[in-house]
Amino acid sequence: MISLDNIGQVCIIWRVAVFGVQFRRNTNVASLAFQRFYAMLLKHALHSWRNRLVTIVQLLLPIIFAILACVSVLTVPKEKDPPPLLLSLSNFDKPTVPYTSTGAKSVAQPLADSYSAVATKHGEPVDAGGSNMDDYLLKMADRSLDDYNQLYTVAATANGSGSAALTGHFNNFGLHSIAISLSLVDNAILNHAVRGQYRIETINHPLPRSVNTRTDDAKVYAVGIFATFSLTVSFGVAFLIASFVVFVVNQRANNAKHSQFVSGVDAVCYWLAAFVWDLISFALPSVLIIVVILAFQINTYSEWPVVGYVEI
């Protein structure tokens, strides 16, 4: 028969240890609130650990979007002054280069042959047979104006009467044809007068862009970079933030939230633990995004004191 003292002793032992687990009544308000907060925070951690794959994807998605944003920024071409352009027939697809000779053949023909040799490198010389070059070109234009503008860019006439002369013709449909025609004539005369592998190269150096043009291009480039980078990174962060609600919704759907509130967890501890865990989950990718920006050296965001402003 168990006495009242023995029954009291049994009850005390039951309160102290159950299945080897030590229990202790907690009557301090602050300590009890911290215990509830810690328990809810631990539940978030256990949920993330049990769903490791989802958690890893959730944390890496903003990093992947940040890398894509940096790559897209670095691959966007910048506006700059056009490079120097070599003016020759090499810029065309084997154009037809007619030439003719008039006057004394002994004088005009060597000039015409020299012109033909120069034009052969990047074009297809055609001997007009001594006809007037203007009439010949007009005849070609009457056949097909489109073919004429596409194929007939320059021409030449070697004149052997009086002092030898080599006249260059050009199609003003292309503004650069003037300089190309003059270059071919100069090279033909050079090869005729001086034997050897010599040539004259005509290079067009474009004028630099004006200050207003450079300023406008810089504005357009900055706006494009800002829009591309910010929107891409924001997409990744938006996916991360949206994933925070999944745990809370599941808690509400399976009545786990109701069970916790019935068991003594108050709303402050419940939502504060959710906020702290989400803040930790958000801080880690945010730091890694800054590391990615510094690694790619994006000028707009990697210079002090604007480092990390994209996260704000």
Backbone as numpy.savetxt, mean C-alpha at the origin, in Angstrom:
# Nx Ny Nz CAx CAy CAz Cx Cy Cz
-24.38 -42.84 71.93 -25.23 -41.66 71.93 -24.34 -40.42 71.93
-24.67 -39.49 71.02 -23.82 -38.31 70.89 -24.41 -37.21 71.73
-23.56 -36.60 72.54 -24.02 -35.50 73.39 -24.13 -34.22 72.56
-24.74 -33.21 73.19 -24.89 -31.93 72.52 -23.55 -31.31 72.23
-22.61 -31.53 73.18 -21.25 -30.99 72.95 -20.61 -31.68 71.76
-20.84 -33.03 71.76 -20.24 -33.76 70.63 -20.87 -33.33 69.30
-22.19 -33.09 69.31 -22.85 -32.62 68.09 -22.30 -31.27 67.67
-22.12 -30.38 68.62 -21.53 -29.07 68.33 -20.13 -29.20 67.79
-19.37 -30.18 68.36 -18.02 -30.39 67.88 -18.03 -30.90 66.45
-18.96 -31.80 66.14 -19.07 -32.32 64.77 -19.41 -31.19 63.81
-20.32 -30.32 64.21 -20.71 -29.21 63.34 -19.55 -28.28 63.09
-18.74 -28.02 64.08 -17.57 -27.16 63.92 -16.58 -27.80 62.96
-16.38 -29.11 63.08 -15.47 -29.80 62.17 -16.00 -29.73 60.74
-17.28 -29.84 60.52 -17.88 -29.78 59.18 -17.68 -28.40 58.56
-17.70 -27.39 59.44 -17.49 -26.04 58.93 -16.03 -25.78 58.58
-15.14 -26.48 59.26 -13.72 -26.22 59.04 -13.20 -26.96 57.81
-13.59 -28.21 57.64 -13.03 -28.99 56.54 -14.09 -29.89 55.94
-14.20 -29.86 54.64 -15.09 -30.74 53.90 -14.30 -31.30 52.73
-14.14 -32.63 52.73 -13.37 -33.31 51.68 -11.97 -32.73 51.54
-11.40 -32.33 52.66 -10.04 -31.82 52.66 -9.90 -30.37 52.28
-11.01 -29.69 51.98 -10.96 -28.28 51.60 -11.29 -27.43 52.82
-10.40 -26.48 53.10 -10.58 -25.63 54.27 -11.55 -24.48 53.95
-12.55 -24.30 54.82 -13.52 -23.23 54.66 -13.42 -22.29 55.86
-13.61 -21.02 55.56 -13.57 -20.03 56.65 -14.59 -18.95 56.34
-15.40 -18.68 57.34 -16.43 -17.67 57.14 -15.78 -16.29 57.04
-16.20 -15.55 56.01 -15.64 -14.22 55.77 -16.72 -13.18 56.07
-16.51 -12.40 57.13 -17.53 -11.43 57.55 -17.14 -9.99 57.24
-15.85 -9.74 56.79 -15.42 -8.38 56.47 -16.00 -7.96 55.12
-16.60 -6.76 55.05 -17.28 -6.32 53.84 -16.30 -6.15 52.68
-15.18 -5.44 52.93 -14.21 -5.19 51.86 -13.58 -6.50 51.38
-13.24 -7.36 52.35 -12.63 -8.63 51.98 -13.62 -9.51 51.20
-14.89 -9.48 51.58 -15.89 -10.26 50.88 -16.10 -9.74 49.46
-16.10 -8.42 49.30 -16.26 -7.84 47.96 -15.07 -8.19 47.08
-13.86 -8.14 47.64 -12.66 -8.51 46.87 -12.70 -9.99 46.50
-13.18 -10.81 47.43 -13.26 -12.24 47.15 -14.21 -12.51 45.99
-15.34 -11.83 45.96 -16.29 -11.99 44.85 -15.68 -11.49 43.53
-15.03 -10.33 43.61 -14.40 -9.77 42.41 -13.32 -10.71 41.89
-12.50 -11.25 42.79 -11.45 -12.17 42.40 -12.02 -13.45 41.78
-13.12 -13.93 42.37 -13.76 -15.15 41.85 -14.29 -14.92 40.43
-14.91 -13.77 40.19 -15.43 -13.49 38.86 -14.30 -13.28 37.86
-13.21 -12.64 38.31 -12.06 -12.45 37.43 -11.42 -13.79 37.08
-11.35 -14.68 38.07 -10.81 -16.01 37.84 -11.68 -16.79 36.88
-12.98 -16.57 36.95 -13.88 -17.27 36.02 -13.62 -16.81 34.59
-13.39 -15.53 34.38 -13.04 -15.04 33.04 -11.74 -15.67 32.55
-10.75 -15.76 33.45 -9.47 -16.34 33.06 -9.62 -17.82 32.69
-10.39 -18.56 33.49 -10.61 -19.97 33.19 -11.36 -20.15 31.87
-12.33 -19.29 31.62 -13.07 -19.37 30.36 -12.15 -19.11 29.17
-11.26 -18.12 29.30 -10.32 -17.83 28.21 -9.33 -18.98 28.02
-8.91 -19.59 29.13 -7.95 -20.70 29.03 -8.60 -21.93 28.39
-9.83 -22.20 28.74 -10.50 -23.36 28.16 -10.82 -23.15 26.68
-10.95 -21.91 26.27 -11.19 -21.60 24.86 -9.96 -20.90 24.28
-8.82 -21.60 24.37 -7.55 -20.99 24.00 -7.51 -20.56 22.54
-8.03 -21.40 21.67 -7.98 -21.08 20.24 -8.76 -19.81 19.92
-9.95 -19.70 20.50 -10.76 -18.50 20.27 -10.07 -17.27 20.86
-9.48 -17.44 22.03 -8.79 -16.32 22.67 -7.60 -15.85 21.86
-6.82 -16.81 21.33 -5.65 -16.44 20.52 -6.07 -15.70 19.26
-7.10 -16.21 18.60 -7.60 -15.54 17.39 -8.12 -14.15 17.74
-8.81 -14.06 18.85 -9.36 -12.78 19.31 -8.26 -11.76 19.55
-7.14 -12.17 20.12 -6.05 -11.25 20.43 -5.18 -10.95 19.22
-5.05 -11.93 18.29 -4.17 -11.74 17.15 -4.83 -11.01 15.99
-6.15 -11.00 15.96 -6.84 -10.37 14.83 -6.48 -8.89 14.69
-6.46 -8.09 15.76 -6.04 -6.69 15.58 -4.59 -6.56 15.11
-3.73 -7.49 15.54 -2.32 -7.44 15.11 -2.23 -7.71 13.61
-2.99 -8.69 13.14 -2.98 -9.02 11.71 -3.47 -7.83 10.89
-4.54 -7.18 11.34 -5.04 -6.02 10.62 -4.03 -4.87 10.66
-3.32 -4.72 11.78 -2.30 -3.67 11.86 -1.16 -3.94 10.89
-0.75 -5.21 10.76 0.30 -5.56 9.80 -0.16 -5.27 8.38
-1.41 -5.64 8.07 -1.95 -5.36 6.73 -2.00 -3.85 6.48
-2.36 -3.08 7.50 -2.41 -1.63 7.34 -1.03 -1.05 7.06
-0.02 -1.54 7.79 1.35 -1.05 7.58 1.86 -1.42 6.19
1.57 -2.64 5.77 2.01 -3.07 4.43 1.33 -2.23 3.35
0.04 -1.98 3.52 -0.66 -1.17 2.52 -0.13 0.26 2.48
0.24 0.80 3.63 0.78 2.16 3.67 2.13 2.22 2.96
2.97 1.22 3.20 4.30 1.21 2.60 4.27 0.95 1.10
3.22 0.30 0.62 3.15 -0.01 -0.81 2.43 1.06 -1.61
1.82 2.04 -0.95 1.15 3.11 -1.70 2.22 4.02 -2.32
2.22 4.19 -3.64 3.26 5.02 -4.27 3.08 6.49 -3.95
4.18 7.16 -3.78 4.16 8.60 -3.52 4.32 9.36 -4.83
3.69 10.52 -4.87 3.84 11.38 -6.04 5.23 12.01 -6.02
5.92 11.95 -7.14 7.25 12.55 -7.23 7.47 13.09 -8.64
8.52 13.85 -8.79 8.81 14.43 -10.09 9.06 13.33 -11.11
8.54 13.50 -12.34 8.76 12.47 -13.36 10.24 12.33 -13.69
10.69 11.13 -13.98 12.11 10.92 -14.27 12.48 11.44 -15.65
13.76 11.65 -15.92 14.20 12.05 -17.27 13.81 11.00 -18.30
13.42 11.45 -19.48 12.93 10.56 -20.52 13.85 10.63 -21.73
14.37 9.48 -22.15 15.19 9.39 -23.35 14.27 9.47 -24.57
14.48 10.48 -25.40 13.64 10.69 -26.58 14.25 9.94 -27.76
13.65 8.82 -28.08 14.09 8.00 -29.22 12.92 7.16 -29.69
13.13 6.47 -30.79 12.08 5.60 -31.33 11.87 4.36 -30.48
12.71 4.13 -29.47 12.55 2.96 -28.60 11.26 3.03 -27.78
10.68 4.22 -27.66 9.43 4.37 -26.92 8.21 3.92 -27.72
8.43 3.57 -28.99 7.33 3.15 -29.86 7.55 1.71 -30.30
6.49 1.11 -30.80 6.53 -0.28 -31.26 6.86 -0.32 -32.76
8.15 -0.30 -33.07 8.65 -0.39 -34.44 7.88 0.52 -35.40
7.99 1.84 -35.24 7.27 2.75 -36.14 7.89 2.75 -37.54
7.11 3.16 -38.49 7.60 3.29 -39.87 8.29 4.64 -40.03
9.51 4.62 -40.57 10.30 5.84 -40.72 10.61 6.03 -42.21
9.80 6.77 -42.92 10.08 7.00 -44.35 11.21 8.02 -44.54
11.96 7.84 -45.59 13.02 8.79 -45.94 13.13 8.82 -47.46
13.68 9.89 -47.95 13.86 10.05 -49.39 15.08 10.92 -49.65
15.55 10.90 -50.88 16.70 11.71 -51.28 16.38 12.43 -52.58
16.76 13.66 -52.65 16.54 14.47 -53.85 17.85 15.14 -54.25
17.93 15.58 -55.49 19.13 16.23 -55.96 20.20 15.23 -56.36
21.43 15.67 -56.24 22.56 14.82 -56.64 22.62 13.58 -55.76
22.57 12.41 -56.42 22.57 11.15 -55.67 23.88 10.94 -54.92
24.98 11.41 -55.52 26.28 11.19 -54.89 26.39 11.89 -53.54
25.60 12.94 -53.37 25.63 13.69 -52.11 24.46 13.28 -51.20
23.29 13.17 -51.77 22.10 12.93 -50.96 21.99 11.48 -50.49
22.40 10.52 -51.35 22.20 9.13 -50.99 22.98 8.70 -49.74
24.27 9.11 -49.58 24.96 8.74 -48.33 24.27 9.29 -47.07
23.73 10.50 -47.18 22.99 11.04 -46.03 21.74 10.22 -45.75
21.03 9.85 -46.82 19.82 9.04 -46.64 20.16 7.67 -46.06
21.25 7.07 -46.53 21.66 5.76 -45.99 22.06 5.87 -44.53
22.74 6.96 -44.18 23.12 7.16 -42.78 21.89 7.32 -41.90
20.89 8.06 -42.40 19.64 8.22 -41.66 18.93 6.88 -41.50
18.93 6.09 -42.57 18.28 4.78 -42.53 18.97 3.86 -41.52
20.29 3.93 -41.45 21.03 3.08 -40.50 20.71 3.48 -39.06
20.55 4.77 -38.81 20.21 5.22 -37.46 18.79 4.81 -37.09
17.86 4.94 -38.05 16.45 4.62 -37.78 16.21 3.13 -37.67
17.09 2.31 -38.22 16.88 0.86 -38.20 16.92 0.29 -36.79
17.61 0.95 -35.89 17.79 0.42 -34.53 16.45 0.22 -33.82
15.54 1.19 -33.96 14.26 1.09 -33.25 13.06 1.28 -34.17
13.26 1.38 -35.44 12.15 1.59 -36.36 12.32 0.77 -37.64
11.42 0.99 -38.57 11.46 0.30 -39.86 11.56 1.34 -40.97
12.77 1.62 -41.45 12.95 2.62 -42.51 12.28 2.18 -43.82
11.69 3.13 -44.48 11.03 2.89 -45.77 11.49 3.96 -46.75
12.06 3.53 -47.89 12.52 4.47 -48.91 11.32 4.94 -49.72
11.09 6.24 -49.68 9.96 6.81 -50.42 10.21 6.91 -51.91
11.38 6.54 -52.38 11.67 6.49 -53.82 11.84 7.84 -54.47
12.36 8.81 -53.78 12.63 10.11 -54.37 11.44 11.02 -54.48
10.29 10.60 -54.00 9.10 11.46 -54.07 9.16 12.55 -53.01
8.33 13.56 -53.21 8.26 14.63 -52.23 7.71 14.07 -50.92
8.42 14.34 -49.81 8.06 13.72 -48.54 6.71 14.21 -48.04
6.41 15.51 -48.24 5.12 16.02 -47.79 3.98 15.32 -48.51
4.11 15.14 -49.85 3.07 14.45 -50.60 2.95 12.99 -50.16
4.09 12.39 -49.89 4.08 10.98 -49.47 3.35 10.81 -48.13
3.65 11.70 -47.19 3.01 11.60 -45.87 1.51 11.90 -45.94
1.14 12.88 -46.76 -0.28 13.17 -46.92 -1.02 11.99 -47.54
-0.35 11.31 -48.46 -0.96 10.13 -49.08 -1.19 9.04 -48.04
-0.21 8.84 -47.15 -0.36 7.82 -46.10 -1.47 8.20 -45.12
-1.59 9.51 -44.84 -2.64 9.96 -43.92 -4.02 9.80 -44.53
-4.12 9.98 -45.83 -5.43 9.81 -46.49 -5.90 8.36 -46.43
-4.98 7.43 -46.43 -5.37 6.01 -46.36 -6.00 5.67 -45.02
-5.35 6.05 -43.97 -5.88 5.79 -42.62 -5.20 6.75 -41.65
-5.99 7.71 -41.17 -5.41 8.71 -40.26 -4.97 8.08 -38.95
-5.71 7.09 -38.45 -5.32 6.43 -37.19 -3.99 5.71 -37.34
-3.84 4.95 -38.44 -2.57 4.25 -38.67 -1.43 5.24 -38.87
-1.74 6.33 -39.52 -0.70 7.35 -39.76 -0.20 7.92 -38.44
-1.12 8.30 -37.56 -0.71 8.87 -36.27 -0.01 7.86 -35.39
-0.31 6.59 -35.56 0.29 5.56 -34.74 1.66 5.10 -35.27
1.81 5.04 -36.59 3.02 4.46 -37.17 4.01 5.50 -37.69
3.51 6.60 -38.20 4.38 7.59 -38.84 4.63 8.74 -37.87
5.75 8.68 -37.19 6.08 9.71 -36.21 7.10 10.69 -36.76
8.13 10.21 -37.44 9.20 11.05 -37.99 9.52 10.60 -39.40
10.18 11.45 -40.14 10.64 11.15 -41.50 11.79 12.10 -41.82
12.41 11.90 -42.98 13.56 12.75 -43.34 13.69 12.84 -44.85
14.28 13.95 -45.29 14.57 14.18 -46.71 16.01 14.60 -46.83
16.81 13.85 -47.59 18.20 14.20 -47.88 18.26 14.96 -49.20
18.74 16.18 -49.15 18.79 17.05 -50.33 20.23 17.20 -50.77
20.52 16.77 -52.01 21.89 16.84 -52.52 22.16 18.01 -53.40
21.18 18.86 -53.63 21.41 20.03 -54.48 22.04 21.15 -53.65
23.04 21.81 -54.25 23.73 22.87 -53.53 24.53 22.29 -52.37
24.44 22.91 -51.22 25.08 22.35 -50.03 24.18 21.25 -49.49
24.79 20.09 -49.17 24.01 18.93 -48.70 23.25 19.30 -47.43
22.03 18.83 -47.37 21.17 19.12 -46.21 20.30 17.91 -45.91
20.02 17.72 -44.65 19.13 16.65 -44.20 18.01 17.27 -43.40
16.80 17.18 -43.94 15.64 17.81 -43.32 14.81 16.76 -42.59
14.49 17.06 -41.36 13.66 16.16 -40.56 12.21 16.56 -40.59
11.32 15.59 -40.66 9.88 15.81 -40.63 9.33 15.16 -39.35
8.25 15.69 -38.87 7.67 15.13 -37.65 6.16 15.23 -37.70
5.51 14.33 -37.00 4.06 14.33 -36.85 3.73 15.02 -35.54
3.09 16.19 -35.63 2.86 16.97 -34.41 1.71 16.40 -33.56
1.20 15.22 -33.90 0.23 14.57 -33.04 0.85 14.25 -31.68
2.14 13.94 -31.68 2.90 13.75 -30.44 3.91 14.85 -30.28
3.82 15.58 -29.16 4.70 16.73 -28.98 6.18 16.35 -28.92
6.49 15.15 -28.46 7.87 14.73 -28.34 8.49 14.34 -29.68
7.66 14.25 -30.75 8.19 13.84 -32.05 9.15 14.87 -32.62
9.01 16.14 -32.23 9.92 17.18 -32.72 11.35 16.88 -32.29
11.52 16.61 -30.97 12.87 16.33 -30.45 13.41 15.01 -30.98
12.55 14.01 -31.20 13.00 12.72 -31.72 13.48 12.86 -33.16
12.73 13.62 -33.96 13.15 13.83 -35.35 14.48 14.56 -35.42
14.64 15.59 -34.59 15.91 16.32 -34.56 17.05 15.43 -34.10
16.80 14.56 -33.14 17.83 13.64 -32.65 18.28 12.67 -33.74
17.32 12.13 -34.50 17.68 11.22 -35.59 18.51 11.93 -36.66
18.14 13.14 -37.00 18.89 13.91 -37.99 20.31 14.18 -37.50
20.45 14.58 -36.24 21.78 14.86 -35.68 22.65 13.60 -35.69
22.08 12.46 -35.32 22.85 11.21 -35.30 23.22 10.77 -36.72
22.31 11.00 -37.67 22.62 10.64 -39.06 23.78 11.47 -39.60
23.76 12.77 -39.31 24.86 13.64 -39.76 26.16 13.27 -39.05
26.07 12.94 -37.76 27.27 12.54 -37.01 27.89 11.27 -37.59
27.05 10.27 -37.86 27.56 9.02 -38.43 28.10 9.22 -39.85
27.52 10.17 -40.59 27.99 10.46 -41.95 29.33 11.18 -41.93
29.52 12.07 -40.94 30.74 12.88 -40.89 31.87 12.19 -40.15
31.54 11.41 -39.13 32.57 10.79 -38.29 32.33 9.29 -38.28
33.30 8.53 -38.68 33.18 7.08 -38.68 33.44 6.54 -37.28
32.66 5.62 -36.87 32.81 5.04 -35.53 31.47 4.94 -34.84
31.46 4.31 -33.66 30.24 4.12 -32.90 30.01 5.31 -31.97
29.52 6.37 -32.55 29.19 7.57 -31.78 27.69 7.86 -31.93
27.14 8.46 -30.91 25.73 8.82 -30.99 25.43 9.98 -30.05
24.35 10.64 -30.37 23.87 11.76 -29.57 22.54 11.35 -28.94
22.46 11.44 -27.63 21.23 11.09 -26.92 20.49 12.36 -26.51
19.23 12.39 -26.82 18.37 13.52 -26.45 17.51 13.10 -25.27
17.67 13.80 -24.17 16.96 13.46 -22.93 16.11 14.64 -22.49
14.86 14.35 -22.20 13.95 15.38 -21.72 13.92 15.36 -20.20
14.33 16.45 -19.60 14.29 16.59 -18.15 13.08 17.45 -17.79
12.01 16.83 -17.29 10.81 17.61 -16.99 11.07 18.65 -15.90
10.34 19.74 -15.98 10.44 20.75 -14.94 9.91 20.19 -13.62
10.52 20.55 -12.50 10.01 20.06 -11.21 8.61 20.60 -10.94
7.87 19.85 -10.15 6.52 20.27 -9.81 6.55 21.55 -8.99
5.53 22.34 -9.16 5.45 23.59 -8.41 5.17 23.32 -6.94
5.35 24.35 -6.13 5.12 24.20 -4.69 3.66 23.85 -4.42
2.76 24.49 -5.14 1.33 24.21 -4.93 0.99 22.77 -5.31
1.60 22.30 -6.40 1.33 20.92 -6.82 1.87 19.93 -5.80
3.09 20.18 -5.31 3.66 19.28 -4.30 2.84 19.31 -3.01
2.36 20.48 -2.63 1.55 20.59 -1.42 0.23 19.84 -1.57
-0.42 20.01 -2.72 -1.68 19.30 -2.97 -1.47 17.79 -2.99
-0.38 17.35 -3.62 -0.10 15.90 -3.66 0.18 15.36 -2.27
0.88 16.15 -1.45 1.16 15.71 -0.08 -0.12 15.61 0.75
-1.04 16.54 0.53 -2.32 16.49 1.25 -3.12 15.25 0.86
-3.20 15.01 -0.45 -3.94 13.84 -0.92 -3.31 12.55 -0.40
-1.98 12.49 -0.41 -1.29 11.29 0.09 -1.53 11.10 1.58
-1.47 12.20 2.35 -1.67 12.10 3.80 -3.09 11.65 4.13
-4.07 12.20 3.42 -5.46 11.80 3.66 -5.67 10.34 3.31
-5.09 9.91 2.19 -5.22 8.50 1.80 -4.58 7.56 2.79
-3.38 7.93 3.27 -2.69 7.09 4.26 -3.48 7.03 5.56
-3.98 8.19 6.00 -4.75 8.23 7.24 -6.00 7.37 7.14
-6.72 7.50 6.01 -7.96 6.74 5.85 -7.68 5.24 5.78
-6.67 4.86 4.99 -6.36 3.43 4.83 -5.89 2.82 6.14
-4.95 3.48 6.78 -4.37 2.93 8.01 -5.39 2.90 9.14
-6.07 4.01 9.36 -7.00 4.10 10.49 -8.16 3.13 10.33
-8.72 3.06 9.13 -9.87 2.17 8.93 -9.46 0.71 9.07
-8.30 0.35 8.56 -7.86 -1.05 8.65 -7.61 -1.45 10.10
-6.90 -0.61 10.84 -6.64 -0.92 12.25 -7.94 -0.91 13.04
-8.83 0.02 12.73 -10.11 0.10 13.45 -10.95 -1.15 13.23
-10.87 -1.73 12.03 -11.60 -2.97 11.77 -11.13 -4.07 12.72
-9.81 -4.22 12.85 -9.29 -5.25 13.74 -9.67 -5.02 15.18
-9.58 -3.77 15.65 -9.95 -3.45 17.03 -11.45 -3.63 17.24
-12.24 -3.34 16.22 -13.70 -3.50 16.34 -14.06 -4.97 16.53
-13.39 -5.86 15.80 -13.63 -7.29 16.00 -13.27 -7.71 17.42
-12.17 -7.17 17.94 -11.76 -7.51 19.30 -12.79 -7.04 20.32
-13.24 -5.80 20.18 -14.21 -5.25 21.13 -15.54 -5.99 21.04
-15.95 -6.35 19.82 -17.21 -7.06 19.66 -17.18 -8.44 20.30
-15.99 -9.04 20.37 -15.89 -10.39 20.96 -16.08 -10.37 22.47
-15.94 -9.21 23.11 -16.10 -9.14 24.56 -17.52 -9.47 25.01
-18.47 -9.20 24.15 -19.86 -9.38 24.55 -20.29 -10.85 24.52
-19.50 -11.69 23.86 -19.89 -13.10 23.72 -19.99 -13.78 25.08
-19.01 -13.55 25.93 -19.01 -14.19 27.25 -20.20 -13.73 28.08
-20.49 -12.44 28.05 -21.60 -11.90 28.85 -22.93 -12.44 28.35
-23.08 -12.53 27.03 -24.33 -13.05 26.46 -24.51 -14.53 26.82
-23.43 -15.30 26.76 -23.52 -16.72 27.13 -23.88 -16.89 28.60
-23.33 -16.04 29.45 -23.68 -16.09 30.87 -25.16 -15.83 31.08
-25.70 -14.89 30.31 -27.13 -14.59 30.44 -27.98 -15.71 29.84
-27.52 -16.31 28.74 -28.31 -17.32 28.05 -28.43 -18.61 28.86
-27.34 -19.03 29.51 -27.38 -20.30 30.25 -27.68 -20.11 31.75
-28.15 -18.92 32.11 -28.58 -18.61 33.48 -27.44 -18.65 34.49
-26.19 -18.63 34.00 -25.06 -18.59 34.94 -25.02 -17.26 35.68
-25.38 -16.19 34.99 -25.40 -14.89 35.65 -26.43 -14.87 36.78
-27.60 -15.42 36.52 -28.64 -15.48 37.56 -28.17 -16.29 38.76
-27.49 -17.41 38.49 -26.99 -18.26 39.59 -25.96 -17.53 40.42
-25.12 -16.76 39.78 -24.10 -16.01 40.52 -24.73 -14.91 41.36
-25.72 -14.24 40.82 -26.37 -13.19 41.60 -27.12 -13.79 42.80
-27.75 -14.96 42.61 -28.45 -15.62 43.71 -27.46 -16.07 44.78
-26.25 -16.46 44.34 -25.24 -16.97 45.28 -24.54 -15.86 46.04
-24.84 -14.60 45.74 -24.28 -13.51 46.53 -23.42 -12.54 45.76
-23.16 -12.77 44.47 -22.36 -11.83 43.68 -23.23 -10.63 43.32
-22.75 -9.44 43.68 -23.52 -8.24 43.37 -23.16 -7.73 41.98
-23.96 -6.81 41.45 -23.78 -6.31 40.08 -22.47 -5.56 39.92
-22.04 -4.85 40.97 -20.80 -4.09 40.87 -19.61 -5.02 40.64
-19.50 -6.07 41.44 -18.38 -7.01 41.28 -18.46 -7.73 39.93
-19.68 -8.07 39.52 -19.85 -8.79 38.25 -19.37 -7.96 37.07
-19.86 -6.72 36.99 -19.50 -5.89 35.83 -18.11 -5.30 35.95
-17.64 -5.07 37.17 -16.27 -4.57 37.32 -15.26 -5.62 36.90
-15.51 -6.88 37.25 -14.62 -7.95 36.82 -14.63 -8.10 35.29
-15.82 -7.99 34.69 -15.90 -8.06 33.23 -15.14 -6.91 32.57
-15.26 -5.71 33.16 -14.57 -4.54 32.60 -13.05 -4.69 32.73
-12.58 -5.13 33.87 -11.13 -5.28 34.08 -10.55 -6.33 33.14
-11.25 -7.46 33.00 -10.73 -8.51 32.12 -10.73 -8.05 30.66
-11.78 -7.36 30.26 -11.82 -6.84 28.89 -10.74 -5.78 28.68
-10.48 -4.98 29.70 -9.43 -3.97 29.59 -8.05 -4.62 29.42
-7.81 -5.70 30.17 -6.54 -6.43 30.02 -6.45 -7.04 28.62
-7.56 -7.61 28.16 -7.57 -8.22 26.82 -7.38 -7.17 25.74
-7.81 -5.94 25.99 -7.64 -4.87 25.01 -6.25 -4.26 25.08
-5.66 -4.21 26.26 -4.35 -3.57 26.42 -3.24 -4.36 25.73
-3.31 -5.68 25.79 -2.24 -6.49 25.18 -2.16 -6.29 23.67
-3.25 -6.41 22.91 -3.15 -6.13 21.47 -2.78 -4.68 21.16
-3.21 -3.74 22.02 -2.88 -2.34 21.78 -1.38 -2.11 21.84
-0.74 -2.72 22.81 0.73 -2.60 22.93 1.41 -3.25 21.73
0.90 -4.41 21.32 1.50 -5.10 20.18 1.29 -4.32 18.88
0.16 -3.62 18.75 -0.06 -2.79 17.56 0.98 -1.67 17.49
1.28 -1.06 18.64 2.32 -0.02 18.68 3.68 -0.61 18.30
3.96 -1.82 18.77 5.22 -2.48 18.42 5.29 -2.72 16.91
4.17 -3.14 16.32 4.13 -3.37 14.88 4.38 -2.07 14.12
3.76 -0.98 14.57 3.95 0.31 13.91 5.41 0.76 13.99
6.02 0.57 15.16 7.43 0.93 15.31 8.32 0.04 14.45
7.96 -1.24 14.33 8.77 -2.16 13.53 8.71 -1.80 12.05
7.56 -1.37 11.56 7.42 -0.98 10.16 7.87 0.45 9.91
8.12 1.21 10.96 8.59 2.60 10.84 7.65 3.45 9.98
6.37 3.43 10.32 5.40 4.29 9.65 5.63 5.71 10.14
6.07 6.60 9.26 6.50 7.93 9.68 5.42 8.71 10.40
4.18 8.58 9.95 3.11 9.37 10.53 2.83 8.99 11.97
3.07 7.73 12.34 2.67 7.23 13.66 3.83 6.75 14.53
5.02 6.60 13.95 6.12 6.02 14.72 7.08 7.06 15.28
6.81 8.35 15.05 7.69 9.39 15.55 7.14 9.96 16.86
8.04 10.24 17.77 7.66 10.83 19.04 7.28 12.29 18.82
6.22 12.83 19.44 5.42 12.23 20.52 4.08 11.66 20.05
3.95 11.21 18.81 2.67 10.70 18.33 2.60 9.19 18.35
3.55 8.51 18.98 3.54 7.06 19.02 2.32 6.57 19.78
1.54 5.74 19.17 0.37 5.16 19.82 -0.88 5.99 19.72
-0.82 7.15 19.04 -2.02 7.98 18.92 -3.12 7.29 18.15
-2.74 6.34 17.29 -3.76 5.63 16.51 -4.71 4.87 17.41
-4.22 4.41 18.56 -5.09 3.66 19.46 -6.13 4.56 20.13
-5.78 5.83 20.29 -6.74 6.75 20.89 -7.85 7.05 19.91
